[in-house]
Amino acid sequence: MTDKTTRSTRITPEEALAYHLEPRPGKYDIVASTPMTTQRDLSLAYSPGVAVPVQAIADRPETAYDYTTKGNMVAVISNGTAILGMGNLGALASKPVMEGKAVLFKRFADVNAIDLELDTEDADEFINAVKLMGPTFGGINLEDIKAPECFIIEQRLKELMDIPVFHDDQHGTAVICAAGLINALELSGKKIEDVRIVLNGAGAAGIACLELLKSMGARHDNCIMCDTKGVIYQGRTEGMNQWKSAHAVVTQARSLEEALKGADVFLGVSAKGAVTQDMVMGMADNPVIFAMANPDPEITPEDAHAVRPDAIVATGRSDYPNQVNNVLGFPYLFRGALDIHARAINDEMKIACARALAELAREDVPDEVAVAYGRKLQFGRDYIIPTPFDPRLIHVIPPAVAKAGMETGVARRPIIDMEGYVQTLKNRMDPTASILQGIHARARSKQARMIFAEGDDPRVLRAAVAWQRGGMGQSLVVGREAEVKSELETLGMGDAFREIAVVNAGNTRHLESYHDFLYQRLQRKGVDREDASKLANRDRHIFAALMLAHGHGDGLVTGATRKNAPVLAQIGHVFDVRPQDGAVGITAVLHRGRIVLIGDTLVHEWPEAEDLADIASRGASVARGLGLDPRVAFLSFSNFGYPVSERAIKMADAARVLDARGVDFEYEGEMTVDVALNMDAAARYPFSRLTAPANVLVVPARHSASISVKLLQEMAGATVIGPILTGVQKPIQICSTNSTVSDILNMAAIAAGGVGTAG
């Protein structure tokens, strides 16, 4: 029911700890957004220049939103009394969760968030501490605070503070639940004011769900709330409090089973197995079942549909349709609230968020979202809530929230140009995360048998185990069984040995056919049958490539332990990977919300015009495979003939080669990199055929490609994926020797997804 959903895939403790430890402890950094290089910069950032905005804010407090980060800063605050489903483990133990929440704010809505863990269980102390920090933040997100203190804390802070205070465990779940219910009732032909609703779980989330639905039109007498002691009815005294009492109704039902008889809607925020098939059978026609307990729902969709095929079912899990996931709500609620400098997030803003989500689910789903999820997504019983990685969320939900805030008088600074605001929201989002998500989602749908050629490397073994346990497919590890088992035990993953498949020349039954195949390829290159046998038996890169060539695996990842050139040479014994064969290396560079592809970073040493045109076409193909509309720039140190240089001429000639080929993507050159990437610089050349910044950069030679990639990586901290080997008949990807586990997994996903594969 929340963004903290437990997935069906297995994650070992060692993997989880390594993720939080590497590349440095924790999950986020703080970086300066203004220059900090010269003495003048420092004088402006601090003394004496900082005195000017200080005085401006003292004179007009509202200008704090103009001169500081307040307007885009949220505090994620907990005391650790209700961490996930783990209970009261204390403030310090809650820090990894709160850091996680902070990065979700940034990832999904470009909201800066700082986690704060308050070491107190006293509600008054907690309230006072948060109140005193009010000037720092534009909003407060409360998290993992146990009931009933969470109600007291939130209500009091709302009264004391003039910025939004939002307890996501309550209202986040309620908003997404409401969005799903709007569409479920639409599909079942029912109205919210008429349906009978039964809620099981009278905690913070459950109470908030029922309160929001009532504010949307659900009738009090039609809503029955249950807890561990049964129905909350008028007159009950056992286990009651003021928040439960507000939802007590006159009813003869005393148990969940009795309450569900004839009910239209079940909402569960309780525990695994709380609902039986018999209970579901007794519900009204077209029942709506939101079984949101995590990690296991009150009843699984399979069990519910087995007895009621007409049921619409949602859960809190990502491996079932209709996931009720808080990440669909809180980032965008705060984005809209922050952008109007809101004093609060009120019911109208929450309802606007729910309705906008419901309406979005009814619209046609972009192809890239459907491709990423590996299935067709169309409004219906299995798609009533948008997916968390729908790129439209950022520019659809916040405007709806902002409008509701403006209409209800909580906006300090209303938005005048709503169309312009929508465009700024589109520009906020970093496309790189969604691109990687799409790559992995497509790979997951393929369920590839991935060959990991270097089974003696701990990074490769971690990646292979993560591939298997992450539900991506089967891991085939090339190595010796005893060595692989020993290394896995050293890594604390000994049980994974039974899950992955370890393959080598000593245990395969296909060795003779491998020998014959290799001899046929190499016999006219000075290699006799004995040499071919030795190559297949002794070199893991060649052995792994032979596995792939014979269909004994679906993709190959290697290169983590050896330089690219010798690895490519060994693979070349089995596959055609030379420049004249059409092979090209394209590297993706991701930095500050932008992605560019650079080629050739692997195969062509000194390409000529025809080769450069081939590289451009391969780069365009990879761009499309990543969901980008390709725009190619042939780079040089000159722009369109000035200065004249022999080395620049071939870049211009490459564009003319593409002219003759009649390709279906934008391209231009020769041009300098600033003209290719900066539209202001490009404005000096109005005849340029590029309609937007280039995203495929073709450079004059492999050395310049390598220099460019490594410079961006080392100086700018760019994320590098690749080189992506393209133009080869089978999916093969070669990692770099400094690859992390995540890098290896990315390359495996690229291989599985077929990005760049010839044919």
Secondary structure, DSSP 8 states (H G I E B T S, - for coil): --TT---SS---HHHHHHHHHSSSSSS-----SS--SSHHHHHHHSTTTTHHHHHHHHH-GGGHHHHSGGGGEEEEEE-SSSBTTTB---TGGGHHHHHHHHHHHHHHH--EEEEEE-----HHHHHHHHHHTGGG-SEEEE-S--TTHHHHHHHHHHHH-SS-EEEHHHHHHHHHHHHHHHHHHHHHT--TTT--EEEE--SHHHHHHHHHHHHTT--GGGEEEEETTEE-BTT--TT--HHHHTT-B--S--SHHHHHTT-SEEEE-S-TT-S-HHHHHTS-SS-EEEE--SSS-SS-HHHHHHH-TT-EEEES-TTSSSB--GGGTHHHHHHHHHHTTBS---HHHHHHHHHHHHHHHHS---HHHHHHHTS---SBTTBSS--TT-TTHHHHHHHHHHHHHHHTT-BSS--S-HHHHHHHHHHHS-HHHHHHHHHHHHHHHHTEEEEES-TT-HHHHHHHHHHHHTTSEEEEEES-HHHHHHHHHHTT-GGGGGTSEEE-TTT-TTHHHHHHHHHHHHGGGT--HHHHHHHHHH-HHHHHHHHHHTTS-SEEEE-SSS-HHHHHHHHTTTS--SGGGT-EEEEEEEETTEEEEEE-SSS-SS--HHHHHHHHHHHHHHHHHTT---EEEEE-SSBTTBS--HHHHHHHHHHHHHHHHT-SSEEEEEE-HHHHH-HHHHTT-TT-S-SS--SEEE-SSHHHHHHHHHHHHHHH--EEEEEEEES-SS-EEE--TT--HHHHHHHHHHHHHTTT---
